[in-house]
Amino acid sequence: MAKQRRRHSAEFKFKVALEAAKGQKTINEIASESTLHPNQVSQWKQELLEAGDSLFRLPTRKQQHNQEALQAELYEQIGRLKMELEWLKKKAAGFSEP
């Protein structure tokens, strides 16, 4: 019978990775305390160190405003295209009937 995989919360992963990044304990010690494989601890540590700079980066107001403007423009274009499609369907229906 196959053993079901354990799923860990993001908070747990962050705590383990942060402890490994501090370097106060070895990865093997952290892994045995957390009942994890040392490779998993190393992987989480590496992910934390690589993505660390983006954790505190929030979108600026200008970027957020540009995103909202683009989204509004795209919704407007979708609406126009839907209206044109309906109009063309009505006009095309008149041509197909003999």
MILO-711185 format. One record per residue (C-alpha): x, y, z. Coordinates in steps of 0.001 Angstrom, whole numbers, plus 500000, padded with zeros to 6 digits. Layout:
% residues N
XYZ;...
END
This chain:
% residues 98
500000500000500000;501426503353498945;502179505964501556;500326509254501069;502460512359500567;502553514899503350;501596518459502558;503219521278504480;501841524772504931;503640527786503580;504288528985507128;505997525714508040;508147525813504908;509118529409505612;510080528655509214;512224525673508218;513879527581505356;514545530596507574;516093528430510267;518316526811507632;519280530211506226;520302531465509675;522959528765509823;522762528217513581;522020524525513072;523085522129510360;520621521111507698;520676517556509019;519703518754512504;516849520845511141;515677517956508953;515640515476511830;513755517901514098;511172518556511394;511012514917510199;512021515978506710;514675514852504280;517754517092504235;517354517612500485;513892519093501096;515267521525503668;518037522547501261;515521523082498459;513273525275500625;516306527268501775;517420527825498195;513906528951497174;513815531398500073;517178532874499194;516334533191495492;512884534741496008;513818536758499071;514044540097497281;510582539745495751;508900538988499077;508998542619500145;508393544169496750;504921545666496393;503591547095493157;503912550865493039;500889553093492579;501972553925489039;502268550236488116;498911549515489724;497277552438487882;498777551284484562;497494547756485188;493982549023485953;493993551247482860;495083548354480656;492418546108482158;489690548724481575;490839549204477980;490762545458477315;487263545079478784;486107547973476622;487562546303473539;485882542996474415;482538544787474682;482967546460471286;483945543189469637;480937541389471111;478611544088469807;480189543911466336;479873540133466318;476168540279467208;475581542906464517;477378540791461908;475382537701462902;472121539593462365;473257540924458973;474586537540457870;471288535847458806;469519538031456217;471832536855453417;471551533154454130;467744533011453883;466554532661450263;
END
